[in-house]
Amino acid sequence: MTTLNRRLQRETAAVYRGRNIIIQLEPPFIIRVKEKGRRLWYETTVEAVFSLAAKQHAEKIRKERRGKKRRRREV
């Protein structure tokens, strides 16, 4: 895998409020996001995105386990 040495910008197929989302990766570890046609960029770090994804995954697993326990109690 190559390292991120220069800015990389892509338009995604994801739509928010009727506009496509633009993502920009900047070295060393910045992620910027904006709606196409808008000027305001939202900026965060790679670590913050990873942390959020890990928390969402943990919550998903927790909900699945609760659902299984509830189904077992009902039977």
N, CA, C and O atoms as a Tripos MOL2 file, in Angstrom:
@<TRIPOS>MOLECULE
protein
  300   299    75     0     0
PROTEIN
NO_CHARGES

@<TRIPOS>ATOM
      1 N           0.8420   -1.1680    0.0000 N.3       1 MET1
      2 CA          0.0000    0.0000    0.0000 C.3       1 MET1
      3 C           0.8920    1.2370    0.0000 C.2       1 MET1
      4 O           1.9270    1.2640    0.6660 O.2       1 MET1
      5 N           0.4860    2.2570   -0.7480 N.am      2 THR2
      6 CA          1.2940    3.4700   -0.8280 C.3       2 THR2
      7 C           0.9770    4.4170    0.3250 C.2       2 THR2
      8 O          -0.1230    4.4010    0.8770 O.2       2 THR2
      9 N           1.9420    5.2240    0.6690 N.am      3 THR3
     10 CA          1.7270    6.2130    1.7270 C.3       3 THR3
     11 C           1.1120    7.4720    1.1200 C.2       3 THR3
     12 O           1.2540    7.7340   -0.0750 O.2       3 THR3
     13 N           0.4380    8.2320    1.9460 N.am      4 LEU4
     14 CA         -0.2000    9.4590    1.5060 C.3       4 LEU4
     15 C           0.8100   10.5980    1.5890 C.2       4 LEU4
     16 O           1.1160   11.0880    2.6760 O.2       4 LEU4
     17 N           1.3220   11.0150    0.4400 N.am      5 ASN5
     18 CA          2.3240   12.0740    0.3930 C.3       5 ASN5
     19 C           1.7850   13.3970   -0.1280 C.2       5 ASN5
     20 O           2.3740   14.4480    0.1220 O.2       5 ASN5
     21 N           0.6720   13.3550   -0.8490 N.am      6 ARG6
     22 CA          0.0880   14.5820   -1.3710 C.3       6 ARG6
     23 C          -1.4290   14.5260   -1.2570 C.2       6 ARG6
     24 O          -1.9970   13.4560   -1.0400 O.2       6 ARG6
     25 N          -2.0700   15.6460   -1.3980 N.am      7 ARG7
     26 CA         -3.5160   15.7520   -1.2330 C.3       7 ARG7
     27 C          -4.2390   14.9290   -2.3070 C.2       7 ARG7
     28 O          -3.8610   14.9300   -3.4790 O.2       7 ARG7
     29 N          -5.2860   14.2300   -1.8710 N.am      8 LEU8
     30 CA         -6.0960   13.4100   -2.7600 C.3       8 LEU8
     31 C          -7.5550   13.8060   -2.5590 C.2       8 LEU8
     32 O          -8.0500   13.7920   -1.4310 O.2       8 LEU8
     33 N          -8.2410   14.1570   -3.6310 N.am      9 GLN9
     34 CA         -9.6310   14.6030   -3.5280 C.3       9 GLN9
     35 C         -10.4920   13.7820   -4.4770 C.2       9 GLN9
     36 O         -10.1350   13.5780   -5.6380 O.2       9 GLN9
     37 N         -11.6510   13.3060   -3.9610 N.am     10 ARG10
     38 CA        -12.5630   12.5090   -4.7740 C.3      10 ARG10
     39 C         -14.0050   12.8920   -4.4920 C.2      10 ARG10
     40 O         -14.3610   13.2610   -3.3730 O.2      10 ARG10
     41 N         -14.8260   12.7970   -5.5240 N.am     11 GLU11
     42 CA        -16.2650   12.9850   -5.3650 C.3      11 GLU11
     43 C         -16.8810   11.6080   -5.1680 C.2      11 GLU11
     44 O         -16.5840   10.6770   -5.9170 O.2      11 GLU11
     45 N         -17.7320   11.4790   -4.1670 N.am     12 THR12
     46 CA        -18.3500   10.1940   -3.8860 C.3      12 THR12
     47 C         -19.7570   10.1450   -4.4650 C.2      12 THR12
     48 O         -20.3110   11.1690   -4.8650 O.2      12 THR12
     49 N         -20.3220    8.9560   -4.5060 N.am     13 ALA13
     50 CA        -21.7010    8.7860   -4.9470 C.3      13 ALA13
     51 C         -22.6730    9.0190   -3.7920 C.2      13 ALA13
     52 O         -23.8860    9.0650   -3.9990 O.2      13 ALA13
     53 N         -22.1450    9.1660   -2.5860 N.am     14 ALA14
     54 CA        -22.9820    9.4270   -1.4170 C.3      14 ALA14
     55 C         -23.6180   10.8080   -1.5550 C.2      14 ALA14
     56 O         -22.9750   11.7640   -1.9890 O.2      14 ALA14
     57 N         -24.8980   10.8920   -1.1760 N.am     15 VAL15
     58 CA        -25.6310   12.1500   -1.3100 C.3      15 VAL15
     59 C         -26.0930   12.6060    0.0640 C.2      15 VAL15
     60 O         -26.6090   11.8140    0.8530 O.2      15 VAL15
     61 N         -25.9020   13.8910    0.3420 N.am     16 TYR16
     62 CA        -26.3720   14.5060    1.5820 C.3      16 TYR16
     63 C         -27.1250   15.7660    1.1980 C.2      16 TYR16
     64 O         -26.5630   16.6580    0.5640 O.2      16 TYR16
     65 N         -28.3800   15.8440    1.5720 N.am     17 ARG17
     66 CA        -29.2480   16.9670    1.2470 C.3      17 ARG17
     67 C         -29.2390   17.2860   -0.2480 C.2      17 ARG17
     68 O         -29.2290   18.4540   -0.6370 O.2      17 ARG17
     69 N         -29.2440   16.2550   -1.0760 N.am     18 GLY18
     70 CA        -29.3170   16.4340   -2.5190 C.3      18 GLY18
     71 C         -28.0180   16.7740   -3.2080 C.2      18 GLY18
     72 O         -28.0130   17.0580   -4.4060 O.2      18 GLY18
     73 N         -26.9150   16.7530   -2.4830 N.am     19 ARG19
     74 CA        -25.6110   17.0780   -3.0720 C.3      19 ARG19
     75 C         -24.6330   15.9400   -2.8150 C.2      19 ARG19
     76 O         -24.6490   15.3170   -1.7530 O.2      19 ARG19
     77 N         -23.7850   15.6790   -3.7990 N.am     20 ASN20
     78 CA        -22.7540   14.6640   -3.6160 C.3      20 ASN20
     79 C         -21.7480   15.1540   -2.5810 C.2      20 ASN20
     80 O         -21.6170   16.3550   -2.3420 O.2      20 ASN20
     81 N         -21.0450   14.2120   -1.9750 N.am     21 ILE21
     82 CA        -20.0610   14.5440   -0.9480 C.3      21 ILE21
     83 C         -18.6620   14.4380   -1.5410 C.2      21 ILE21
     84 O         -18.3420   13.4750   -2.2380 O.2      21 ILE21
     85 N         -17.8410   15.4300   -1.2580 N.am     22 ILE22
     86 CA        -16.4420   15.4620   -1.6860 C.3      22 ILE22
     87 C         -15.5830   15.1210   -0.4730 C.2      22 ILE22
     88 O         -15.7830   15.6590    0.6160 O.2      22 ILE22
     89 N         -14.6230   14.2180   -0.6780 N.am     23 ILE23
     90 CA        -13.7050   13.8310    0.3950 C.3      23 ILE23
     91 C         -12.2900   14.1920   -0.0300 C.2      23 ILE23
     92 O         -11.9020   13.9910   -1.1810 O.2      23 ILE23
     93 N         -11.5290   14.7250    0.9130 N.am     24 GLN24
     94 CA        -10.1510   15.1050    0.6420 C.3      24 GLN24
     95 C          -9.2670   14.5160    1.7420 C.2      24 GLN24
     96 O          -9.5170   14.7270    2.9280 O.2      24 GLN24
     97 N          -8.2420   13.7850    1.3410 N.am     25 LEU25
     98 CA         -7.2570   13.2370    2.2790 C.3      25 LEU25
     99 C          -5.9900   14.0670    2.1560 C.2      25 LEU25
    100 O          -5.4850   14.2820    1.0540 O.2      25 LEU25
    101 N          -5.4790   14.5320    3.2880 N.am     26 GLU26
    102 CA         -4.2730   15.3600    3.2880 C.3      26 GLU26
    103 C          -3.2350   14.7460    4.2070 C.2      26 GLU26
    104 O          -3.5720   14.2570    5.2850 O.2      26 GLU26
    105 N          -1.9620   14.7650    3.7870 N.am     27 PRO27
    106 CA         -0.9360   14.2580    4.6730 C.3      27 PRO27
    107 C          -0.7580   15.1790    5.8650 C.2      27 PRO27
    108 O          -1.0000   16.3750    5.7080 O.2      27 PRO27
    109 N          -0.3650   14.7340    7.0160 N.am     28 PRO28
    110 CA         -0.0940   13.3420    7.3270 C.3      28 PRO28
    111 C          -1.3330   12.5590    7.7440 C.2      28 PRO28
    112 O          -1.3550   11.3440    7.5510 O.2      28 PRO28
    113 N          -2.3820   13.1940    8.3140 N.am     29 PHE29
    114 CA         -3.5240   12.3970    8.7840 C.3      29 PHE29
    115 C          -4.7970   13.2290    8.9230 C.2      29 PHE29
    116 O          -5.4990   13.1150    9.9280 O.2      29 PHE29
    117 N          -5.1030   14.0580    7.9370 N.am     30 ILE30
    118 CA         -6.2850   14.9100    7.9730 C.3      30 ILE30
    119 C          -7.2940   14.4270    6.9250 C.2      30 ILE30
    120 O          -6.9250   14.1050    5.7960 O.2      30 ILE30
    121 N          -8.5650   14.3840    7.3160 N.am     31 ILE31
    122 CA         -9.6540   14.0650    6.3910 C.3      31 ILE31
    123 C         -10.5850   15.2670    6.3630 C.2      31 ILE31
    124 O         -11.0280   15.7390    7.4100 O.2      31 ILE31
    125 N         -10.8800   15.7590    5.1780 N.am     32 ARG32
    126 CA        -11.7920   16.8930    5.0140 C.3      32 ARG32
    127 C         -12.9790   16.4430    4.1630 C.2      32 ARG32
    128 O         -12.8250   15.6620    3.2240 O.2      32 ARG32
    129 N         -14.1720   16.9520    4.5100 N.am     33 VAL33
    130 CA        -15.4060   16.5580    3.8310 C.3      33 VAL33
    131 C         -16.2350   17.8030    3.5620 C.2      33 VAL33
    132 O         -16.2890   18.7060    4.3980 O.2      33 VAL33
    133 N         -16.8880   17.8600    2.3930 N.am     34 LYS34
    134 CA        -17.8030   18.9590    2.0990 C.3      34 LYS34
    135 C         -18.8570   18.4980    1.1020 C.2      34 LYS34
    136 O         -18.7060   17.4670    0.4470 O.2      34 LYS34
    137 N         -19.9170   19.2760    1.0020 N.am     35 GLU35
    138 CA        -20.9330   19.0300   -0.0130 C.3      35 GLU35
    139 C         -20.4640   19.6700   -1.3150 C.2      35 GLU35
    140 O         -19.8490   20.7370   -1.3030 O.2      35 GLU35
    141 N         -20.7540   19.0160   -2.4360 N.am     36 LYS36
    142 CA        -20.3740   19.5730   -3.7280 C.3      36 LYS36
    143 C         -21.1290   20.8840   -3.9380 C.2      36 LYS36
    144 O         -22.3360   20.9600   -3.7040 O.2      36 LYS36
    145 N         -20.4180   21.8990   -4.3730 N.am     37 GLY37
    146 CA        -21.0230   23.1930   -4.6070 C.3      37 GLY37
    147 C         -20.9890   24.1120   -3.4010 C.2      37 GLY37
    148 O         -21.4060   25.2670   -3.4960 O.2      37 GLY37
    149 N         -20.5080   23.6320   -2.2830 N.am     38 ARG38
    150 CA        -20.3920   24.4530   -1.0710 C.3      38 ARG38
    151 C         -18.9190   24.7490   -0.8170 C.2      38 ARG38
    152 O         -18.0450   24.0510   -1.3320 O.2      38 ARG38
    153 N         -18.6470   25.7680   -0.0350 N.am     39 ARG39
    154 CA        -17.2620   26.1510    0.2550 C.3      39 ARG39
    155 C         -16.7660   25.6440    1.6000 C.2      39 ARG39
    156 O         -15.5580   25.5330    1.8100 O.2      39 ARG39
    157 N         -17.6690   25.3400    2.5020 N.am     40 LEU40
    158 CA        -17.2850   24.9790    3.8690 C.3      40 LEU40
    159 C         -16.7950   23.5360    3.9550 C.2      40 LEU40
    160 O         -17.5330   22.6020    3.6420 O.2      40 LEU40
    161 N         -15.5440   23.3620    4.3810 N.am     41 TRP41
    162 CA        -14.9600   22.0480    4.6050 C.3      41 TRP41
    163 C         -15.0820   21.6940    6.0840 C.2      41 TRP41
    164 O         -14.9000   22.5530    6.9460 O.2      41 TRP41
    165 N         -15.3890   20.4320    6.3790 N.am     42 TYR42
    166 CA        -15.3690   19.9210    7.7480 C.3      42 TYR42
    167 C         -14.1310   19.0490    7.8550 C.2      42 TYR42
    168 O         -13.8970   18.1870    7.0080 O.2      42 TYR42
    169 N         -13.3480   19.2690    8.8820 N.am     43 GLU43
    170 CA        -12.0380   18.6260    9.0090 C.3      43 GLU43
    171 C         -11.9580   17.7980   10.2810 C.2      43 GLU43
    172 O         -12.4690   18.1980   11.3270 O.2      43 GLU43
    173 N         -11.3160   16.6470   10.1870 N.am     44 THR44
    174 CA        -11.0710   15.7930   11.3410 C.3      44 THR44
    175 C          -9.8010   14.9960   11.0970 C.2      44 THR44
    176 O          -9.1810   15.1070   10.0390 O.2      44 THR44
    177 N          -9.4200   14.1970   12.0740 N.am     45 THR45
    178 CA         -8.2140   13.3760   11.9290 C.3      45 THR45
    179 C          -8.5990   11.9310   11.6290 C.2      45 THR45
    180 O          -9.7330   11.5110   11.8570 O.2      45 THR45
    181 N          -7.6460   11.1990   11.1230 N.am     46 VAL46
    182 CA         -7.8610    9.7830   10.8360 C.3      46 VAL46
    183 C          -8.1590    9.0360   12.1360 C.2      46 VAL46
    184 O          -8.9990    8.1370   12.1560 O.2      46 VAL46
    185 N          -7.4800    9.4020   13.2120 N.am     47 GLU47
    186 CA         -7.7000    8.7480   14.4980 C.3      47 GLU47
    187 C          -9.1340    8.9520   14.9800 C.2      47 GLU47
    188 O          -9.7380    8.0260   15.5220 O.2      47 GLU47
    189 N          -9.6840   10.1400   14.7930 N.am     48 ALA48
    190 CA        -11.0550   10.4180   15.2190 C.3      48 ALA48
    191 C         -12.0580    9.5970   14.4070 C.2      48 ALA48
    192 O         -13.0440    9.1050   14.9550 O.2      48 ALA48
    193 N         -11.8130    9.4500   13.1230 N.am     49 VAL49
    194 CA        -12.6980    8.6480   12.2750 C.3      49 VAL49
    195 C         -12.6310    7.1810   12.6870 C.2      49 VAL49
    196 O         -13.6560    6.5050   12.7680 O.2      49 VAL49
    197 N         -11.4260    6.6960   12.9460 N.am     50 PHE50
    198 CA        -11.2690    5.3050   13.3710 C.3      50 PHE50
    199 C         -11.9760    5.0630   14.6930 C.2      50 PHE50
    200 O         -12.6590    4.0520   14.8590 O.2      50 PHE50
    201 N         -11.8170    5.9830   15.6340 N.am     51 SER51
    202 CA        -12.4620    5.8600   16.9410 C.3      51 SER51
    203 C         -13.9750    5.8240   16.8040 C.2      51 SER51
    204 O         -14.6320    5.0040   17.4440 O.2      51 SER51
    205 N         -14.5390    6.6990   15.9810 N.am     52 LEU52
    206 CA        -15.9840    6.7220   15.7550 C.3      52 LEU52
    207 C         -16.4660    5.4150   15.1280 C.2      52 LEU52
    208 O         -17.4960    4.8780   15.5360 O.2      52 LEU52
    209 N         -15.7330    4.9000   14.1430 N.am     53 ALA53
    210 CA        -16.1120    3.6440   13.4960 C.3      53 ALA53
    211 C         -16.0670    2.4840   14.4820 C.2      53 ALA53
    212 O         -16.9450    1.6210   14.4590 O.2      53 ALA53
    213 N         -15.0560    2.4500   15.3490 N.am     54 ALA54
    214 CA        -14.9430    1.3860   16.3420 C.3      54 ALA54
    215 C         -16.0970    1.4470   17.3400 C.2      54 ALA54
    216 O         -16.6430    0.4100   17.7160 O.2      54 ALA54
    217 N         -16.4740    2.6530   17.7700 N.am     55 LYS55
    218 CA        -17.5960    2.8040   18.6980 C.3      55 LYS55
    219 C         -18.9050    2.3580   18.0520 C.2      55 LYS55
    220 O         -19.7140    1.6870   18.6930 O.2      55 LYS55
    221 N         -19.1190    2.7230   16.7930 N.am     56 GLN56
    222 CA        -20.3340    2.3100   16.0960 C.3      56 GLN56
    223 C         -20.3890    0.7920   15.9310 C.2      56 GLN56
    224 O         -21.4520    0.1860   16.0700 O.2      56 GLN56
    225 N         -19.2570    0.1890   15.6370 N.am     57 HIS57
    226 CA        -19.2060   -1.2640   15.4980 C.3      57 HIS57
    227 C         -19.5120   -1.9500   16.8290 C.2      57 HIS57
    228 O         -20.2570   -2.9300   16.8710 O.2      57 HIS57
    229 N         -18.9380   -1.4340   17.9100 N.am     58 ALA58
    230 CA        -19.1940   -2.0070   19.2340 C.3      58 ALA58
    231 C         -20.6710   -1.8830   19.6030 C.2      58 ALA58
    232 O         -21.2470   -2.8120   20.1700 O.2      58 ALA58
    233 N         -21.2820   -0.7550   19.2910 N.am     59 GLU59
    234 CA        -22.7070   -0.5590   19.5750 C.3      59 GLU59
    235 C         -23.5680   -1.5280   18.7630 C.2      59 GLU59
    236 O         -24.5610   -2.0500   19.2690 O.2      59 GLU59
    237 N         -23.1960   -1.7640   17.5230 N.am     60 LYS60
    238 CA        -23.9200   -2.7100   16.6730 C.3      60 LYS60
    239 C         -23.8690   -4.1150   17.2670 C.2      60 LYS60
    240 O         -24.8870   -4.8060   17.3140 O.2      60 LYS60
    241 N         -22.6950   -4.5370   17.7170 N.am     61 ILE61
    242 CA        -22.5380   -5.8610   18.3250 C.3      61 ILE61
    243 C         -23.3560   -5.9500   19.6070 C.2      61 ILE61
    244 O         -24.0130   -6.9610   19.8590 O.2      61 ILE61
    245 N         -23.3180   -4.8850   20.4260 N.am     62 ARG62
    246 CA        -24.0810   -4.8660   21.6690 C.3      62 ARG62
    247 C         -25.5790   -5.0110   21.4010 C.2      62 ARG62
    248 O         -26.2560   -5.7530   22.1120 O.2      62 ARG62
    249 N         -26.1080   -4.3190   20.3930 N.am     63 LYS63
    250 CA        -27.5310   -4.4060   20.0570 C.3      63 LYS63
    251 C         -27.8990   -5.8030   19.5720 C.2      63 LYS63
    252 O         -28.9630   -6.3210   19.9120 O.2      63 LYS63
    253 N         -27.0180   -6.4170   18.7760 N.am     64 GLU64
    254 CA        -27.2790   -7.7780   18.3000 C.3      64 GLU64
    255 C         -27.3490   -8.7560   19.4650 C.2      64 GLU64
    256 O         -28.2130   -9.6330   19.4890 O.2      64 GLU64
    257 N         -26.4500   -8.6130   20.4250 N.am     65 ARG65
    258 CA        -26.4450   -9.5110   21.5890 C.3      65 ARG65
    259 C         -27.6880   -9.3180   22.4420 C.2      65 ARG65
    260 O         -28.2570  -10.2910   22.9370 O.2      65 ARG65
    261 N         -28.1180   -8.0710   22.6190 N.am     66 ARG66
    262 CA        -29.3460   -7.8040   23.3750 C.3      66 ARG66
    263 C         -30.5490   -8.4230   22.6790 C.2      66 ARG66
    264 O         -31.4310   -8.9840   23.3300 O.2      66 ARG66
    265 N         -30.5840   -8.3200   21.3620 N.am     67 GLY67
    266 CA        -31.6870   -8.9010   20.5980 C.3      67 GLY67
    267 C         -31.7450  -10.4100   20.7460 C.2      67 GLY67
    268 O         -32.8290  -10.9820   20.8610 O.2      67 GLY67
    269 N         -30.5880  -11.0610   20.7440 N.am     68 LYS68
    270 CA        -30.5480  -12.5210   20.9120 C.3      68 LYS68
    271 C         -31.0390  -12.9190   22.2950 C.2      68 LYS68
    272 O         -31.7750  -13.8950   22.4390 O.2      68 LYS68
    273 N         -30.6300  -12.1590   23.3240 N.am     69 LYS69
    274 CA        -31.0690  -12.4680   24.6860 C.3      69 LYS69
    275 C         -32.5760  -12.3090   24.8120 C.2      69 LYS69
    276 O         -33.2350  -13.1390   25.4380 O.2      69 LYS69
    277 N         -33.1200  -11.2700   24.2340 N.am     70 ARG70
    278 CA        -34.5590  -11.0420   24.3110 C.3      70 ARG70
    279 C         -35.3300  -12.1310   23.5890 C.2      70 ARG70
    280 O         -36.3800  -12.5640   24.0650 O.2      70 ARG70
    281 N         -34.8310  -12.5760   22.4550 N.am     71 ARG71
    282 CA        -35.4960  -13.6580   21.7110 C.3      71 ARG71
    283 C         -35.4880  -14.9580   22.5090 C.2      71 ARG71
    284 O         -36.4670  -15.7050   22.5050 O.2      71 ARG71
    285 N         -34.3620  -15.2260   23.2010 N.am     72 ARG72
    286 CA        -34.2710  -16.4360   24.0230 C.3      72 ARG72
    287 C         -35.2550  -16.3960   25.1820 C.2      72 ARG72
    288 O         -35.8450  -17.4210   25.5230 O.2      72 ARG72
    289 N         -35.4410  -15.2390   25.7870 N.am     73 ARG73
    290 CA        -36.3730  -15.0980   26.9120 C.3      73 ARG73
    291 C         -37.8000  -15.3030   26.4760 C.2      73 ARG73
    292 O         -38.6060  -15.8490   27.2290 O.2      73 ARG73
    293 N         -38.1340  -14.8710   25.2560 N.am     74 GLU74
    294 CA        -39.5040  -14.9800   24.7660 C.3      74 GLU74
    295 C         -39.8740  -16.4140   24.4260 C.2      74 GLU74
    296 O         -41.0490  -16.7760   24.4820 O.2      74 GLU74
    297 N         -38.9090  -17.2210   24.0810 N.am     75 VAL75
    298 CA        -39.1820  -18.6220   23.6680 C.3      75 VAL75
    299 C         -39.3250  -19.5110   24.8330 C.2      75 VAL75
    300 O         -39.5540  -20.7090   24.6710 O.2      75 VAL75
@<TRIPOS>BOND
     1     1     2 1
     2     2     3 1
     3     3     4 2
     4     3     5 am
     5     5     6 1
     6     6     7 1
     7     7     8 2
     8     7     9 am
     9     9    10 1
    10    10    11 1
    11    11    12 2
    12    11    13 am
    13    13    14 1
    14    14    15 1
    15    15    16 2
    16    15    17 am
    17    17    18 1
    18    18    19 1
    19    19    20 2
    20    19    21 am
    21    21    22 1
    22    22    23 1
    23    23    24 2
    24    23    25 am
    25    25    26 1
    26    26    27 1
    27    27    28 2
    28    27    29 am
    29    29    30 1
    30    30    31 1
    31    31    32 2
    32    31    33 am
    33    33    34 1
    34    34    35 1
    35    35    36 2
    36    35    37 am
    37    37    38 1
    38    38    39 1
    39    39    40 2
    40    39    41 am
    41    41    42 1
    42    42    43 1
    43    43    44 2
    44    43    45 am
    45    45    46 1
    46    46    47 1
    47    47    48 2
    48    47    49 am
    49    49    50 1
    50    50    51 1
    51    51    52 2
    52    51    53 am
    53    53    54 1
    54    54    55 1
    55    55    56 2
    56    55    57 am
    57    57    58 1
    58    58    59 1
    59    59    60 2
    60    59    61 am
    61    61    62 1
    62    62    63 1
    63    63    64 2
    64    63    65 am
    65    65    66 1
    66    66    67 1
    67    67    68 2
    68    67    69 am
    69    69    70 1
    70    70    71 1
    71    71    72 2
    72    71    73 am
    73    73    74 1
    74    74    75 1
    75    75    76 2
    76    75    77 am
    77    77    78 1
    78    78    79 1
    79    79    80 2
    80    79    81 am
    81    81    82 1
    82    82    83 1
    83    83    84 2
    84    83    85 am
    85    85    86 1
    86    86    87 1
    87    87    88 2
    88    87    89 am
    89    89    90 1
    90    90    91 1
    91    91    92 2
    92    91    93 am
    93    93    94 1
    94    94    95 1
    95    95    96 2
    96    95    97 am
    97    97    98 1
    98    98    99 1
    99    99   100 2
   100    99   101 am
   101   101   102 1
   102   102   103 1
   103   103   104 2
   104   103   105 am
   105   105   106 1
   106   106   107 1
   107   107   108 2
   108   107   109 am
   109   109   110 1
   110   110   111 1
   111   111   112 2
   112   111   113 am
   113   113   114 1
   114   114   115 1
   115   115   116 2
   116   115   117 am
   117   117   118 1
   118   118   119 1
   119   119   120 2
   120   119   121 am
   121   121   122 1
   122   122   123 1
   123   123   124 2
   124   123   125 am
   125   125   126 1
   126   126   127 1
   127   127   128 2
   128   127   129 am
   129   129   130 1
   130   130   131 1
   131   131   132 2
   132   131   133 am
   133   133   134 1
   134   134   135 1
   135   135   136 2
   136   135   137 am
   137   137   138 1
   138   138   139 1
   139   139   140 2
   140   139   141 am
   141   141   142 1
   142   142   143 1
   143   143   144 2
   144   143   145 am
   145   145   146 1
   146   146   147 1
   147   147   148 2
   148   147   149 am
   149   149   150 1
   150   150   151 1
   151   151   152 2
   152   151   153 am
   153   153   154 1
   154   154   155 1
   155   155   156 2
   156   155   157 am
   157   157   158 1
   158   158   159 1
   159   159   160 2
   160   159   161 am
   161   161   162 1
   162   162   163 1
   163   163   164 2
   164   163   165 am
   165   165   166 1
   166   166   167 1
   167   167   168 2
   168   167   169 am
   169   169   170 1
   170   170   171 1
   171   171   172 2
   172   171   173 am
   173   173   174 1
   174   174   175 1
   175   175   176 2
   176   175   177 am
   177   177   178 1
   178   178   179 1
   179   179   180 2
   180   179   181 am
   181   181   182 1
   182   182   183 1
   183   183   184 2
   184   183   185 am
   185   185   186 1
   186   186   187 1
   187   187   188 2
   188   187   189 am
   189   189   190 1
   190   190   191 1
   191   191   192 2
   192   191   193 am
   193   193   194 1
   194   194   195 1
   195   195   196 2
   196   195   197 am
   197   197   198 1
   198   198   199 1
   199   199   200 2
   200   199   201 am
   201   201   202 1
   202   202   203 1
   203   203   204 2
   204   203   205 am
   205   205   206 1
   206   206   207 1
   207   207   208 2
   208   207   209 am
   209   209   210 1
   210   210   211 1
   211   211   212 2
   212   211   213 am
   213   213   214 1
   214   214   215 1
   215   215   216 2
   216   215   217 am
   217   217   218 1
   218   218   219 1
   219   219   220 2
   220   219   221 am
   221   221   222 1
   222   222   223 1
   223   223   224 2
   224   223   225 am
   225   225   226 1
   226   226   227 1
   227   227   228 2
   228   227   229 am
   229   229   230 1
   230   230   231 1
   231   231   232 2
   232   231   233 am
   233   233   234 1
   234   234   235 1
   235   235   236 2
   236   235   237 am
   237   237   238 1
   238   238   239 1
   239   239   240 2
   240   239   241 am
   241   241   242 1
   242   242   243 1
   243   243   244 2
   244   243   245 am
   245   245   246 1
   246   246   247 1
   247   247   248 2
   248   247   249 am
   249   249   250 1
   250   250   251 1
   251   251   252 2
   252   251   253 am
   253   253   254 1
   254   254   255 1
   255   255   256 2
   256   255   257 am
   257   257   258 1
   258   258   259 1
   259   259   260 2
   260   259   261 am
   261   261   262 1
   262   262   263 1
   263   263   264 2
   264   263   265 am
   265   265   266 1
   266   266   267 1
   267   267   268 2
   268   267   269 am
   269   269   270 1
   270   270   271 1
   271   271   272 2
   272   271   273 am
   273   273   274 1
   274   274   275 1
   275   275   276 2
   276   275   277 am
   277   277   278 1
   278   278   279 1
   279   279   280 2
   280   279   281 am
   281   281   282 1
   282   282   283 1
   283   283   284 2
   284   283   285 am
   285   285   286 1
   286   286   287 1
   287   287   288 2
   288   287   289 am
   289   289   290 1
   290   290   291 1
   291   291   292 2
   292   291   293 am
   293   293   294 1
   294   294   295 1
   295   295   296 2
   296   295   297 am
   297   297   298 1
   298   298   299 1
   299   299   300 2
@<TRIPOS>SUBSTRUCTURE
     1 MET1         2 RESIDUE 1 A MET
     2 THR2         6 RESIDUE 1 A THR
     3 THR3        10 RESIDUE 1 A THR
     4 LEU4        14 RESIDUE 1 A LEU
     5 ASN5        18 RESIDUE 1 A ASN
     6 ARG6        22 RESIDUE 1 A ARG
     7 ARG7        26 RESIDUE 1 A ARG
     8 LEU8        30 RESIDUE 1 A LEU
     9 GLN9        34 RESIDUE 1 A GLN
    10 ARG10       38 RESIDUE 1 A ARG
    11 GLU11       42 RESIDUE 1 A GLU
    12 THR12       46 RESIDUE 1 A THR
    13 ALA13       50 RESIDUE 1 A ALA
    14 ALA14       54 RESIDUE 1 A ALA
    15 VAL15       58 RESIDUE 1 A VAL
    16 TYR16       62 RESIDUE 1 A TYR
    17 ARG17       66 RESIDUE 1 A ARG
    18 GLY18       70 RESIDUE 1 A GLY
    19 ARG19       74 RESIDUE 1 A ARG
    20 ASN20       78 RESIDUE 1 A ASN
    21 ILE21       82 RESIDUE 1 A ILE
    22 ILE22       86 RESIDUE 1 A ILE
    23 ILE23       90 RESIDUE 1 A ILE
    24 GLN24       94 RESIDUE 1 A GLN
    25 LEU25       98 RESIDUE 1 A LEU
    26 GLU26      102 RESIDUE 1 A GLU
    27 PRO27      106 RESIDUE 1 A PRO
    28 PRO28      110 RESIDUE 1 A PRO
    29 PHE29      114 RESIDUE 1 A PHE
    30 ILE30      118 RESIDUE 1 A ILE
    31 ILE31      122 RESIDUE 1 A ILE
    32 ARG32      126 RESIDUE 1 A ARG
    33 VAL33      130 RESIDUE 1 A VAL
    34 LYS34      134 RESIDUE 1 A LYS
    35 GLU35      138 RESIDUE 1 A GLU
    36 LYS36      142 RESIDUE 1 A LYS
    37 GLY37      146 RESIDUE 1 A GLY
    38 ARG38      150 RESIDUE 1 A ARG
    39 ARG39      154 RESIDUE 1 A ARG
    40 LEU40      158 RESIDUE 1 A LEU
    41 TRP41      162 RESIDUE 1 A TRP
    42 TYR42      166 RESIDUE 1 A TYR
    43 GLU43      170 RESIDUE 1 A GLU
    44 THR44      174 RESIDUE 1 A THR
    45 THR45      178 RESIDUE 1 A THR
    46 VAL46      182 RESIDUE 1 A VAL
    47 GLU47      186 RESIDUE 1 A GLU
    48 ALA48      190 RESIDUE 1 A ALA
    49 VAL49      194 RESIDUE 1 A VAL
    50 PHE50      198 RESIDUE 1 A PHE
    51 SER51      202 RESIDUE 1 A SER
    52 LEU52      206 RESIDUE 1 A LEU
    53 ALA53      210 RESIDUE 1 A ALA
    54 ALA54      214 RESIDUE 1 A ALA
    55 LYS55      218 RESIDUE 1 A LYS
    56 GLN56      222 RESIDUE 1 A GLN
    57 HIS57      226 RESIDUE 1 A HIS
    58 ALA58      230 RESIDUE 1 A ALA
    59 GLU59      234 RESIDUE 1 A GLU
    60 LYS60      238 RESIDUE 1 A LYS
    61 ILE61      242 RESIDUE 1 A ILE
    62 ARG62      246 RESIDUE 1 A ARG
    63 LYS63      250 RESIDUE 1 A LYS
    64 GLU64      254 RESIDUE 1 A GLU
    65 ARG65      258 RESIDUE 1 A ARG
    66 ARG66      262 RESIDUE 1 A ARG
    67 GLY67      266 RESIDUE 1 A GLY
    68 LYS68      270 RESIDUE 1 A LYS
    69 LYS69      274 RESIDUE 1 A LYS
    70 ARG70      278 RESIDUE 1 A ARG
    71 ARG71      282 RESIDUE 1 A ARG
    72 ARG72      286 RESIDUE 1 A ARG
    73 ARG73      290 RESIDUE 1 A ARG
    74 GLU74      294 RESIDUE 1 A GLU
    75 VAL75      298 RESIDUE 1 A VAL
